[in-house]
Amino acid sequence: MASLIKLLTALTVLRHADFRDEVTVSPRAVAAGRRGADAELRAGEHFTVRDLLAALLITSANDAAVALAEHVSG
């Protein structure tokens, strides 16, 4: 189930964000990473959407998923 949700997150991001957009990692995203697979992101770090999508799809990183979801949700 978690993998399906991550794929849906990736599809949503692809529809609503540009690969070059910059994303700032929130403390909430970091906390999500502590509950499973993570990319060891730190609050306040900046990444491109492209880099976070790679972390989401290759390593199934929960913290990257939340950072991306927050980015596209506003």
N, CA, C and O atoms as a Tripos MOL2 file, in Angstrom:
@<TRIPOS>MOLECULE
protein
  296   295    74     0     0
PROTEIN
NO_CHARGES

@<TRIPOS>ATOM
      1 N           0.8110   -1.1900    0.0000 N.3       1 MET1
      2 CA          0.0000    0.0000    0.0000 C.3       1 MET1
      3 C           0.8690    1.2740    0.0000 C.2       1 MET1
      4 O           0.5800    2.2310   -0.7180 O.2       1 MET1
      5 N           1.9200    1.2670    0.8060 N.am      2 ALA2
      6 CA          2.7830    2.4580    0.8930 C.3       2 ALA2
      7 C           3.4380    2.7630   -0.4500 C.2       2 ALA2
      8 O           3.5890    3.9290   -0.8140 O.2       2 ALA2
      9 N           3.8230    1.7350   -1.1790 N.am      3 SER3
     10 CA          4.4560    1.9590   -2.4860 C.3       3 SER3
     11 C           3.4880    2.5800   -3.4700 C.2       3 SER3
     12 O           3.8770    3.4330   -4.2680 O.2       3 SER3
     13 N           2.2420    2.1670   -3.4260 N.am      4 LEU4
     14 CA          1.2240    2.7430   -4.3070 C.3       4 LEU4
     15 C           1.0190    4.2250   -3.9860 C.2       4 LEU4
     16 O           0.9030    5.0470   -4.8950 O.2       4 LEU4
     17 N           0.9740    4.5570   -2.7220 N.am      5 ILE5
     18 CA          0.8060    5.9500   -2.3150 C.3       5 ILE5
     19 C           1.9980    6.7820   -2.7720 C.2       5 ILE5
     20 O           1.8270    7.9240   -3.1990 O.2       5 ILE5
     21 N           3.1930    6.2270   -2.6870 N.am      6 LYS6
     22 CA          4.3810    6.9520   -3.1490 C.3       6 LYS6
     23 C           4.3320    7.1800   -4.6570 C.2       6 LYS6
     24 O           4.7260    8.2440   -5.1360 O.2       6 LYS6
     25 N           3.8560    6.1970   -5.4010 N.am      7 LEU7
     26 CA          3.7080    6.3860   -6.8480 C.3       7 LEU7
     27 C           2.6800    7.4680   -7.1600 C.2       7 LEU7
     28 O           2.8950    8.2870   -8.0540 O.2       7 LEU7
     29 N           1.5760    7.4760   -6.4360 N.am      8 LEU8
     30 CA          0.5660    8.5230   -6.6390 C.3       8 LEU8
     31 C           1.1200    9.8930   -6.2560 C.2       8 LEU8
     32 O           0.8040   10.8910   -6.9050 O.2       8 LEU8
     33 N           1.9350    9.9510   -5.2200 N.am      9 THR9
     34 CA          2.5960   11.2090   -4.8430 C.3       9 THR9
     35 C           3.4960   11.6810   -5.9730 C.2       9 THR9
     36 O           3.4830   12.8600   -6.3280 O.2       9 THR9
     37 N           4.2730   10.7740   -6.5380 N.am     10 ALA10
     38 CA          5.1650   11.1300   -7.6460 C.3      10 ALA10
     39 C           4.3750   11.6390   -8.8530 C.2      10 ALA10
     40 O           4.7630   12.6320   -9.4680 O.2      10 ALA10
     41 N           3.2800   10.9760   -9.1950 N.am     11 LEU11
     42 CA          2.4570   11.4220  -10.3250 C.3      11 LEU11
     43 C           1.8690   12.8050  -10.0740 C.2      11 LEU11
     44 O           1.8200   13.6340  -10.9830 O.2      11 LEU11
     45 N           1.4270   13.0570   -8.8580 N.am     12 THR12
     46 CA          0.8770   14.3740   -8.5130 C.3      12 THR12
     47 C           1.9530   15.4430   -8.6370 C.2      12 THR12
     48 O           1.6990   16.5240   -9.1690 O.2      12 THR12
     49 N           3.1360   15.1510   -8.1550 N.am     13 VAL13
     50 CA          4.2450   16.1040   -8.2430 C.3      13 VAL13
     51 C           4.5870   16.3830   -9.7080 C.2      13 VAL13
     52 O           4.8230   17.5330  -10.0780 O.2      13 VAL13
     53 N           4.6160   15.3590  -10.5300 N.am     14 LEU14
     54 CA          4.9280   15.5420  -11.9470 C.3      14 LEU14
     55 C           3.9140   16.4440  -12.6440 C.2      14 LEU14
     56 O           4.2580   17.1580  -13.5860 O.2      14 LEU14
     57 N           2.6740   16.4130  -12.1850 N.am     15 ARG15
     58 CA          1.6270   17.2460  -12.7900 C.3      15 ARG15
     59 C           1.6410   18.6900  -12.2910 C.2      15 ARG15
     60 O           1.1890   19.5920  -12.9970 O.2      15 ARG15
     61 N           2.1530   18.9160  -11.0820 N.am     16 HIS16
     62 CA          2.0130   20.2310  -10.4510 C.3      16 HIS16
     63 C           3.3140   20.9410  -10.1070 C.2      16 HIS16
     64 O           3.2820   22.0190   -9.5150 O.2      16 HIS16
     65 N           4.4440   20.3720  -10.4570 N.am     17 ALA17
     66 CA          5.7220   21.0160  -10.1170 C.3      17 ALA17
     67 C           6.6960   20.8580  -11.2840 C.2      17 ALA17
     68 O           6.5470   19.9780  -12.1320 O.2      17 ALA17
     69 N           7.6660   21.7120  -11.2970 N.am     18 ASP18
     70 CA          8.7340   21.6700  -12.2920 C.3      18 ASP18
     71 C           9.9430   20.9810  -11.6710 C.2      18 ASP18
     72 O          10.2060   21.1520  -10.4810 O.2      18 ASP18
     73 N          10.6770   20.2100  -12.4560 N.am     19 PHE19
     74 CA         11.8640   19.5130  -11.9640 C.3      19 PHE19
     75 C          12.8560   20.4560  -11.3010 C.2      19 PHE19
     76 O          13.5810   20.0610  -10.3880 O.2      19 PHE19
     77 N          12.8900   21.7120  -11.7630 N.am     20 ARG20
     78 CA         13.8800   22.6630  -11.2370 C.3      20 ARG20
     79 C          13.4020   23.4050   -9.9940 C.2      20 ARG20
     80 O          14.1840   24.1300   -9.3790 O.2      20 ARG20
     81 N          12.1460   23.2430   -9.6110 N.am     21 ASP21
     82 CA         11.6480   23.9050   -8.4010 C.3      21 ASP21
     83 C          12.5100   23.5160   -7.2090 C.2      21 ASP21
     84 O          12.9800   22.3830   -7.1000 O.2      21 ASP21
     85 N          12.7060   24.4830   -6.3170 N.am     22 GLU22
     86 CA         13.4630   24.2170   -5.1020 C.3      22 GLU22
     87 C          12.5000   23.9300   -3.9620 C.2      22 GLU22
     88 O          11.5060   24.6320   -3.7760 O.2      22 GLU22
     89 N          12.8080   22.8940   -3.2070 N.am     23 VAL23
     90 CA         11.9730   22.4720   -2.0790 C.3      23 VAL23
     91 C          12.8020   22.5950   -0.8090 C.2      23 VAL23
     92 O          13.9500   22.1540   -0.7570 O.2      23 VAL23
     93 N          12.2080   23.2000    0.2130 N.am     24 THR24
     94 CA         12.8500   23.2730    1.5270 C.3      24 THR24
     95 C          12.2530   22.1760    2.4040 C.2      24 THR24
     96 O          11.0320   22.0760    2.5330 O.2      24 THR24
     97 N          13.0920   21.3730    2.9920 N.am     25 VAL25
     98 CA         12.6520   20.2560    3.8260 C.3      25 VAL25
     99 C          12.1380   20.7880    5.1610 C.2      25 VAL25
    100 O          12.8020   21.5870    5.8210 O.2      25 VAL25
    101 N          10.9570   20.3380    5.5450 N.am     26 SER26
    102 CA         10.3570   20.7780    6.8070 C.3      26 SER26
    103 C          10.6460   19.7750    7.9230 C.2      26 SER26
    104 O          11.0160   18.6330    7.6490 O.2      26 SER26
    105 N          10.4780   20.1960    9.1800 N.am     27 PRO27
    106 CA         10.6280   19.2520   10.2930 C.3      27 PRO27
    107 C           9.6180   18.0950   10.1940 C.2      27 PRO27
    108 O           9.9120   16.9740   10.6080 O.2      27 PRO27
    109 N           8.4520   18.3700    9.6560 N.am     28 ARG28
    110 CA          7.4430   17.3150    9.4960 C.3      28 ARG28
    111 C           7.9350   16.2380    8.5310 C.2      28 ARG28
    112 O           7.7290   15.0490    8.7730 O.2      28 ARG28
    113 N           8.5820   16.6460    7.4420 N.am     29 ALA29
    114 CA          9.1260   15.6760    6.4830 C.3      29 ALA29
    115 C          10.2210   14.8300    7.1370 C.2      29 ALA29
    116 O          10.2830   13.6180    6.9310 O.2      29 ALA29
    117 N          11.0700   15.4680    7.9150 N.am     30 VAL30
    118 CA         12.1450   14.7430    8.6120 C.3      30 VAL30
    119 C          11.5460   13.7040    9.5620 C.2      30 VAL30
    120 O          12.0260   12.5730    9.6280 O.2      30 VAL30
    121 N          10.5050   14.0850   10.2920 N.am     31 ALA31
    122 CA          9.8500   13.1600   11.2230 C.3      31 ALA31
    123 C           9.2620   11.9610   10.4890 C.2      31 ALA31
    124 O           9.2950   10.8460   11.0090 O.2      31 ALA31
    125 N           8.7310   12.1700    9.3030 N.am     32 ALA32
    126 CA          8.1700   11.0620    8.5180 C.3      32 ALA32
    127 C           9.2570   10.0690    8.1350 C.2      32 ALA32
    128 O           9.0070    8.8650    8.0640 O.2      32 ALA32
    129 N          10.4510   10.5640    7.8920 N.am     33 GLY33
    130 CA         11.5580    9.6930    7.5320 C.3      33 GLY33
    131 C          11.9870    8.7890    8.6670 C.2      33 GLY33
    132 O          12.5480    7.7180    8.4350 O.2      33 GLY33
    133 N          11.7320    9.2020    9.8680 N.am     34 ARG34
    134 CA         12.1200    8.3890   11.0270 C.3      34 ARG34
    135 C          11.2290    7.1720   11.2060 C.2      34 ARG34
    136 O          11.5480    6.2790   11.9920 O.2      34 ARG34
    137 N          10.1050    7.1270   10.4770 N.am     35 ARG35
    138 CA          9.1600    6.0200   10.6020 C.3      35 ARG35
    139 C           9.2880    5.0250    9.4470 C.2      35 ARG35
    140 O           8.2940    4.4160    9.0530 O.2      35 ARG35
    141 N          10.4540    4.8550    8.9150 N.am     36 GLY36
    142 CA         10.6490    3.9060    7.8200 C.3      36 GLY36
    143 C          11.8130    4.3190    6.9460 C.2      36 GLY36
    144 O          12.7610    4.9550    7.4080 O.2      36 GLY36
    145 N          11.7340    3.9530    5.6860 N.am     37 ALA37
    146 CA         12.8100    4.2930    4.7450 C.3      37 ALA37
    147 C          12.9410    5.8110    4.6360 C.2      37 ALA37
    148 O          11.9410    6.5270    4.5830 O.2      37 ALA37
    149 N          14.1790    6.2930    4.6050 N.am     38 ASP38
    150 CA         14.3790    7.7350    4.4810 C.3      38 ASP38
    151 C          15.6510    8.0440    3.7130 C.2      38 ASP38
    152 O          16.5050    7.1820    3.5050 O.2      38 ASP38
    153 N          15.7510    9.3030    3.2990 N.am     39 ALA39
    154 CA         16.9380    9.7780    2.5830 C.3      39 ALA39
    155 C          17.8280   10.5940    3.5140 C.2      39 ALA39
    156 O          18.7580   11.2660    3.0670 O.2      39 ALA39
    157 N          17.5360   10.5290    4.8070 N.am     40 GLU40
    158 CA         18.2980   11.2530    5.8360 C.3      40 GLU40
    159 C          18.3300   12.7570    5.5640 C.2      40 GLU40
    160 O          19.3660   13.4060    5.7100 O.2      40 GLU40
    161 N          17.1750   13.2970    5.1650 N.am     41 LEU41
    162 CA         17.0620   14.7310    4.9450 C.3      41 LEU41
    163 C          17.0680   15.4550    6.2830 C.2      41 LEU41
    164 O          16.6960   14.8880    7.3100 O.2      41 LEU41
    165 N          17.4960   16.7150    6.2600 N.am     42 ARG42
    166 CA         17.4990   17.5430    7.4660 C.3      42 ARG42
    167 C          16.6150   18.7520    7.2430 C.2      42 ARG42
    168 O          16.5620   19.2960    6.1400 O.2      42 ARG42
    169 N          15.9260   19.1710    8.2830 N.am     43 ALA43
    170 CA         15.0550   20.3390    8.1930 C.3      43 ALA43
    171 C          15.8620   21.5480    7.7480 C.2      43 ALA43
    172 O          16.9580   21.8010    8.2490 O.2      43 ALA43
    173 N          15.3040   22.2920    6.7980 N.am     44 GLY44
    174 CA         15.9500   23.4910    6.2970 C.3      44 GLY44
    175 C          16.8050   23.2660    5.0620 C.2      44 GLY44
    176 O          17.1910   24.2310    4.4020 O.2      44 GLY44
    177 N          17.1090   22.0200    4.7350 N.am     45 GLU45
    178 CA         17.8890   21.7460    3.5260 C.3      45 GLU45
    179 C          17.0550   22.0620    2.2890 C.2      45 GLU45
    180 O          15.8250   22.0140    2.3260 O.2      45 GLU45
    181 N          17.7350   22.3840    1.2010 N.am     46 HIS46
    182 CA         17.0650   22.7010   -0.0630 C.3      46 HIS46
    183 C          17.4680   21.6760   -1.1150 C.2      46 HIS46
    184 O          18.6440   21.3500   -1.2740 O.2      46 HIS46
    185 N          16.4570   21.1730   -1.8340 N.am     47 PHE47
    186 CA         16.6780   20.2140   -2.9100 C.3      47 PHE47
    187 C          15.7770   20.5740   -4.0760 C.2      47 PHE47
    188 O          14.7710   21.2620   -3.9090 O.2      47 PHE47
    189 N          16.1470   20.1020   -5.2630 N.am     48 THR48
    190 CA         15.2450   20.2770   -6.4020 C.3      48 THR48
    191 C          14.1920   19.1750   -6.3540 C.2      48 THR48
    192 O          14.3790   18.1280   -5.7330 O.2      48 THR48
    193 N          13.0860   19.4460   -7.0260 N.am     49 VAL49
    194 CA         12.0330   18.4420   -7.1480 C.3      49 VAL49
    195 C          12.6180   17.1690   -7.7690 C.2      49 VAL49
    196 O          12.3020   16.0560   -7.3490 O.2      49 VAL49
    197 N          13.4640   17.3530   -8.7630 N.am     50 ARG50
    198 CA         14.0780   16.2020   -9.4460 C.3      50 ARG50
    199 C          14.8320   15.3100   -8.4600 C.2      50 ARG50
    200 O          14.6730   14.0900   -8.4830 O.2      50 ARG50
    201 N          15.6420   15.9050   -7.6050 N.am     51 ASP51
    202 CA         16.4270   15.1240   -6.6440 C.3      51 ASP51
    203 C          15.5350   14.3950   -5.6430 C.2      51 ASP51
    204 O          15.7930   13.2420   -5.2960 O.2      51 ASP51
    205 N          14.4890   15.0730   -5.1840 N.am     52 LEU52
    206 CA         13.5900   14.4360   -4.2250 C.3      52 LEU52
    207 C          12.7710   13.3260   -4.8770 C.2      52 LEU52
    208 O          12.4810   12.3140   -4.2400 O.2      52 LEU52
    209 N          12.3960   13.5090   -6.1380 N.am     53 LEU53
    210 CA         11.6900   12.4400   -6.8510 C.3      53 LEU53
    211 C          12.5880   11.2090   -6.9860 C.2      53 LEU53
    212 O          12.1200   10.0780   -6.8530 O.2      53 LEU53
    213 N          13.8540   11.4280   -7.2460 N.am     54 ALA54
    214 CA         14.7860   10.2980   -7.3250 C.3      54 ALA54
    215 C          14.8440    9.5570   -5.9920 C.2      54 ALA54
    216 O          14.8130    8.3260   -5.9670 O.2      54 ALA54
    217 N          14.9270   10.2920   -4.8890 N.am     55 ALA55
    218 CA         14.9510    9.6690   -3.5680 C.3      55 ALA55
    219 C          13.6440    8.9160   -3.2960 C.2      55 ALA55
    220 O          13.6490    7.8260   -2.7240 O.2      55 ALA55
    221 N          12.5450    9.5090   -3.7110 N.am     56 LEU56
    222 CA         11.2390    8.8850   -3.5050 C.3      56 LEU56
    223 C          11.1180    7.5860   -4.3000 C.2      56 LEU56
    224 O          10.7000    6.5620   -3.7590 O.2      56 LEU56
    225 N          11.4820    7.6260   -5.5700 N.am     57 LEU57
    226 CA         11.2470    6.4800   -6.4420 C.3      57 LEU57
    227 C          12.3430    5.4100   -6.3720 C.2      57 LEU57
    228 O          12.0630    4.2340   -6.6050 O.2      57 LEU57
    229 N          13.5620    5.7910   -6.0610 N.am     58 ILE58
    230 CA         14.6470    4.8100   -6.0360 C.3      58 ILE58
    231 C          14.7990    4.1750   -4.6570 C.2      58 ILE58
    232 O          14.9270    2.9560   -4.5410 O.2      58 ILE58
    233 N          14.7860    4.9990   -3.6170 N.am     59 THR59
    234 CA         14.9970    4.4570   -2.2680 C.3      59 THR59
    235 C          13.7180    4.3900   -1.4390 C.2      59 THR59
    236 O          13.7500    3.9620   -0.2850 O.2      59 THR59
    237 N          12.5910    4.8100   -2.0210 N.am     60 SER60
    238 CA         11.2940    4.7930   -1.3380 C.3      60 SER60
    239 C          11.3230    5.6320   -0.0600 C.2      60 SER60
    240 O          10.7790    5.2290    0.9690 O.2      60 SER60
    241 N          11.9540    6.7870   -0.1340 N.am     61 ALA61
    242 CA         12.1790    7.6380    1.0340 C.3      61 ALA61
    243 C          10.9010    8.3630    1.4830 C.2      61 ALA61
    244 O          10.3220    9.1530    0.7370 O.2      61 ALA61
    245 N          10.4860    8.0780    2.7020 N.am     62 ASN62
    246 CA          9.3010    8.7240    3.2690 C.3      62 ASN62
    247 C           9.4910   10.2270    3.4360 C.2      62 ASN62
    248 O           8.5720   11.0040    3.1770 O.2      62 ASN62
    249 N          10.6810   10.6370    3.8680 N.am     63 ASP63
    250 CA         10.9200   12.0620    4.0870 C.3      63 ASP63
    251 C          10.8420   12.8450    2.7730 C.2      63 ASP63
    252 O          10.3330   13.9660    2.7490 O.2      63 ASP63
    253 N          11.3360   12.2680    1.6970 N.am     64 ALA64
    254 CA         11.2440   12.9160    0.3880 C.3      64 ALA64
    255 C           9.7940   13.0030   -0.0710 C.2      64 ALA64
    256 O           9.3830   13.9990   -0.6660 O.2      64 ALA64
    257 N           9.0190   11.9520    0.2090 N.am     65 ALA65
    258 CA          7.6010   11.9500   -0.1760 C.3      65 ALA65
    259 C           6.8460   13.0910    0.5020 C.2      65 ALA65
    260 O           6.0720   13.8000   -0.1410 O.2      65 ALA65
    261 N           7.0730   13.2630    1.7890 N.am     66 VAL66
    262 CA          6.3720   14.3200    2.5260 C.3      66 VAL66
    263 C           6.8410   15.6950    2.0680 C.2      66 VAL66
    264 O           6.0220   16.5990    1.8990 O.2      66 VAL66
    265 N           8.1440   15.8680    1.8650 N.am     67 ALA67
    266 CA          8.6550   17.1680    1.3910 C.3      67 ALA67
    267 C           8.0180   17.5290    0.0570 C.2      67 ALA67
    268 O           7.6270   18.6780   -0.1460 O.2      67 ALA67
    269 N           7.9080   16.5730   -0.8510 N.am     68 LEU68
    270 CA          7.2920   16.8260   -2.1540 C.3      68 LEU68
    271 C           5.7990   17.1130   -2.0240 C.2      68 LEU68
    272 O           5.2750   18.0200   -2.6700 O.2      68 LEU68
    273 N           5.1250   16.3420   -1.1920 N.am     69 ALA69
    274 CA          3.6860   16.5560   -0.9930 C.3      69 ALA69
    275 C           3.4210   17.9440   -0.4280 C.2      69 ALA69
    276 O           2.4890   18.6210   -0.8610 O.2      69 ALA69
    277 N           4.2180   18.3680    0.5200 N.am     70 GLU70
    278 CA          4.0630   19.7130    1.0880 C.3      70 GLU70
    279 C           4.3280   20.7750    0.0160 C.2      70 GLU70
    280 O           3.6450   21.7980   -0.0310 O.2      70 GLU70
    281 N           5.2970   20.5330   -0.8240 N.am     71 HIS71
    282 CA          5.6400   21.5010   -1.8740 C.3      71 HIS71
    283 C           4.4740   21.7220   -2.8330 C.2      71 HIS71
    284 O           4.1620   22.8660   -3.1650 O.2      71 HIS71
    285 N           3.8340   20.6660   -3.2780 N.am     72 VAL72
    286 CA          2.7600   20.8340   -4.2580 C.3      72 VAL72
    287 C           1.4210   21.1980   -3.6080 C.2      72 VAL72
    288 O           0.5180   21.6880   -4.2860 O.2      72 VAL72
    289 N           1.2900   20.9650   -2.3080 N.am     73 SER73
    290 CA          0.0140   21.2770   -1.6650 C.3      73 SER73
    291 C          -0.0790   22.7380   -1.2410 C.2      73 SER73
    292 O          -1.1680   23.2320   -0.9490 O.2      73 SER73
    293 N           1.0590   23.4320   -1.2050 N.am     74 GLY74
    294 CA          1.0270   24.8520   -0.8760 C.3      74 GLY74
    295 C           1.0900   25.1430    0.5820 C.2      74 GLY74
    296 O           1.0710   26.3070    0.9800 O.2      74 GLY74
@<TRIPOS>BOND
     1     1     2 1
     2     2     3 1
     3     3     4 2
     4     3     5 am
     5     5     6 1
     6     6     7 1
     7     7     8 2
     8     7     9 am
     9     9    10 1
    10    10    11 1
    11    11    12 2
    12    11    13 am
    13    13    14 1
    14    14    15 1
    15    15    16 2
    16    15    17 am
    17    17    18 1
    18    18    19 1
    19    19    20 2
    20    19    21 am
    21    21    22 1
    22    22    23 1
    23    23    24 2
    24    23    25 am
    25    25    26 1
    26    26    27 1
    27    27    28 2
    28    27    29 am
    29    29    30 1
    30    30    31 1
    31    31    32 2
    32    31    33 am
    33    33    34 1
    34    34    35 1
    35    35    36 2
    36    35    37 am
    37    37    38 1
    38    38    39 1
    39    39    40 2
    40    39    41 am
    41    41    42 1
    42    42    43 1
    43    43    44 2
    44    43    45 am
    45    45    46 1
    46    46    47 1
    47    47    48 2
    48    47    49 am
    49    49    50 1
    50    50    51 1
    51    51    52 2
    52    51    53 am
    53    53    54 1
    54    54    55 1
    55    55    56 2
    56    55    57 am
    57    57    58 1
    58    58    59 1
    59    59    60 2
    60    59    61 am
    61    61    62 1
    62    62    63 1
    63    63    64 2
    64    63    65 am
    65    65    66 1
    66    66    67 1
    67    67    68 2
    68    67    69 am
    69    69    70 1
    70    70    71 1
    71    71    72 2
    72    71    73 am
    73    73    74 1
    74    74    75 1
    75    75    76 2
    76    75    77 am
    77    77    78 1
    78    78    79 1
    79    79    80 2
    80    79    81 am
    81    81    82 1
    82    82    83 1
    83    83    84 2
    84    83    85 am
    85    85    86 1
    86    86    87 1
    87    87    88 2
    88    87    89 am
    89    89    90 1
    90    90    91 1
    91    91    92 2
    92    91    93 am
    93    93    94 1
    94    94    95 1
    95    95    96 2
    96    95    97 am
    97    97    98 1
    98    98    99 1
    99    99   100 2
   100    99   101 am
   101   101   102 1
   102   102   103 1
   103   103   104 2
   104   103   105 am
   105   105   106 1
   106   106   107 1
   107   107   108 2
   108   107   109 am
   109   109   110 1
   110   110   111 1
   111   111   112 2
   112   111   113 am
   113   113   114 1
   114   114   115 1
   115   115   116 2
   116   115   117 am
   117   117   118 1
   118   118   119 1
   119   119   120 2
   120   119   121 am
   121   121   122 1
   122   122   123 1
   123   123   124 2
   124   123   125 am
   125   125   126 1
   126   126   127 1
   127   127   128 2
   128   127   129 am
   129   129   130 1
   130   130   131 1
   131   131   132 2
   132   131   133 am
   133   133   134 1
   134   134   135 1
   135   135   136 2
   136   135   137 am
   137   137   138 1
   138   138   139 1
   139   139   140 2
   140   139   141 am
   141   141   142 1
   142   142   143 1
   143   143   144 2
   144   143   145 am
   145   145   146 1
   146   146   147 1
   147   147   148 2
   148   147   149 am
   149   149   150 1
   150   150   151 1
   151   151   152 2
   152   151   153 am
   153   153   154 1
   154   154   155 1
   155   155   156 2
   156   155   157 am
   157   157   158 1
   158   158   159 1
   159   159   160 2
   160   159   161 am
   161   161   162 1
   162   162   163 1
   163   163   164 2
   164   163   165 am
   165   165   166 1
   166   166   167 1
   167   167   168 2
   168   167   169 am
   169   169   170 1
   170   170   171 1
   171   171   172 2
   172   171   173 am
   173   173   174 1
   174   174   175 1
   175   175   176 2
   176   175   177 am
   177   177   178 1
   178   178   179 1
   179   179   180 2
   180   179   181 am
   181   181   182 1
   182   182   183 1
   183   183   184 2
   184   183   185 am
   185   185   186 1
   186   186   187 1
   187   187   188 2
   188   187   189 am
   189   189   190 1
   190   190   191 1
   191   191   192 2
   192   191   193 am
   193   193   194 1
   194   194   195 1
   195   195   196 2
   196   195   197 am
   197   197   198 1
   198   198   199 1
   199   199   200 2
   200   199   201 am
   201   201   202 1
   202   202   203 1
   203   203   204 2
   204   203   205 am
   205   205   206 1
   206   206   207 1
   207   207   208 2
   208   207   209 am
   209   209   210 1
   210   210   211 1
   211   211   212 2
   212   211   213 am
   213   213   214 1
   214   214   215 1
   215   215   216 2
   216   215   217 am
   217   217   218 1
   218   218   219 1
   219   219   220 2
   220   219   221 am
   221   221   222 1
   222   222   223 1
   223   223   224 2
   224   223   225 am
   225   225   226 1
   226   226   227 1
   227   227   228 2
   228   227   229 am
   229   229   230 1
   230   230   231 1
   231   231   232 2
   232   231   233 am
   233   233   234 1
   234   234   235 1
   235   235   236 2
   236   235   237 am
   237   237   238 1
   238   238   239 1
   239   239   240 2
   240   239   241 am
   241   241   242 1
   242   242   243 1
   243   243   244 2
   244   243   245 am
   245   245   246 1
   246   246   247 1
   247   247   248 2
   248   247   249 am
   249   249   250 1
   250   250   251 1
   251   251   252 2
   252   251   253 am
   253   253   254 1
   254   254   255 1
   255   255   256 2
   256   255   257 am
   257   257   258 1
   258   258   259 1
   259   259   260 2
   260   259   261 am
   261   261   262 1
   262   262   263 1
   263   263   264 2
   264   263   265 am
   265   265   266 1
   266   266   267 1
   267   267   268 2
   268   267   269 am
   269   269   270 1
   270   270   271 1
   271   271   272 2
   272   271   273 am
   273   273   274 1
   274   274   275 1
   275   275   276 2
   276   275   277 am
   277   277   278 1
   278   278   279 1
   279   279   280 2
   280   279   281 am
   281   281   282 1
   282   282   283 1
   283   283   284 2
   284   283   285 am
   285   285   286 1
   286   286   287 1
   287   287   288 2
   288   287   289 am
   289   289   290 1
   290   290   291 1
   291   291   292 2
   292   291   293 am
   293   293   294 1
   294   294   295 1
   295   295   296 2
@<TRIPOS>SUBSTRUCTURE
     1 MET1         2 RESIDUE 1 A MET
     2 ALA2         6 RESIDUE 1 A ALA
     3 SER3        10 RESIDUE 1 A SER
     4 LEU4        14 RESIDUE 1 A LEU
     5 ILE5        18 RESIDUE 1 A ILE
     6 LYS6        22 RESIDUE 1 A LYS
     7 LEU7        26 RESIDUE 1 A LEU
     8 LEU8        30 RESIDUE 1 A LEU
     9 THR9        34 RESIDUE 1 A THR
    10 ALA10       38 RESIDUE 1 A ALA
    11 LEU11       42 RESIDUE 1 A LEU
    12 THR12       46 RESIDUE 1 A THR
    13 VAL13       50 RESIDUE 1 A VAL
    14 LEU14       54 RESIDUE 1 A LEU
    15 ARG15       58 RESIDUE 1 A ARG
    16 HIS16       62 RESIDUE 1 A HIS
    17 ALA17       66 RESIDUE 1 A ALA
    18 ASP18       70 RESIDUE 1 A ASP
    19 PHE19       74 RESIDUE 1 A PHE
    20 ARG20       78 RESIDUE 1 A ARG
    21 ASP21       82 RESIDUE 1 A ASP
    22 GLU22       86 RESIDUE 1 A GLU
    23 VAL23       90 RESIDUE 1 A VAL
    24 THR24       94 RESIDUE 1 A THR
    25 VAL25       98 RESIDUE 1 A VAL
    26 SER26      102 RESIDUE 1 A SER
    27 PRO27      106 RESIDUE 1 A PRO
    28 ARG28      110 RESIDUE 1 A ARG
    29 ALA29      114 RESIDUE 1 A ALA
    30 VAL30      118 RESIDUE 1 A VAL
    31 ALA31      122 RESIDUE 1 A ALA
    32 ALA32      126 RESIDUE 1 A ALA
    33 GLY33      130 RESIDUE 1 A GLY
    34 ARG34      134 RESIDUE 1 A ARG
    35 ARG35      138 RESIDUE 1 A ARG
    36 GLY36      142 RESIDUE 1 A GLY
    37 ALA37      146 RESIDUE 1 A ALA
    38 ASP38      150 RESIDUE 1 A ASP
    39 ALA39      154 RESIDUE 1 A ALA
    40 GLU40      158 RESIDUE 1 A GLU
    41 LEU41      162 RESIDUE 1 A LEU
    42 ARG42      166 RESIDUE 1 A ARG
    43 ALA43      170 RESIDUE 1 A ALA
    44 GLY44      174 RESIDUE 1 A GLY
    45 GLU45      178 RESIDUE 1 A GLU
    46 HIS46      182 RESIDUE 1 A HIS
    47 PHE47      186 RESIDUE 1 A PHE
    48 THR48      190 RESIDUE 1 A THR
    49 VAL49      194 RESIDUE 1 A VAL
    50 ARG50      198 RESIDUE 1 A ARG
    51 ASP51      202 RESIDUE 1 A ASP
    52 LEU52      206 RESIDUE 1 A LEU
    53 LEU53      210 RESIDUE 1 A LEU
    54 ALA54      214 RESIDUE 1 A ALA
    55 ALA55      218 RESIDUE 1 A ALA
    56 LEU56      222 RESIDUE 1 A LEU
    57 LEU57      226 RESIDUE 1 A LEU
    58 ILE58      230 RESIDUE 1 A ILE
    59 THR59      234 RESIDUE 1 A THR
    60 SER60      238 RESIDUE 1 A SER
    61 ALA61      242 RESIDUE 1 A ALA
    62 ASN62      246 RESIDUE 1 A ASN
    63 ASP63      250 RESIDUE 1 A ASP
    64 ALA64      254 RESIDUE 1 A ALA
    65 ALA65      258 RESIDUE 1 A ALA
    66 VAL66      262 RESIDUE 1 A VAL
    67 ALA67      266 RESIDUE 1 A ALA
    68 LEU68      270 RESIDUE 1 A LEU
    69 ALA69      274 RESIDUE 1 A ALA
    70 GLU70      278 RESIDUE 1 A GLU
    71 HIS71      282 RESIDUE 1 A HIS
    72 VAL72      286 RESIDUE 1 A VAL
    73 SER73      290 RESIDUE 1 A SER
    74 GLY74      294 RESIDUE 1 A GLY
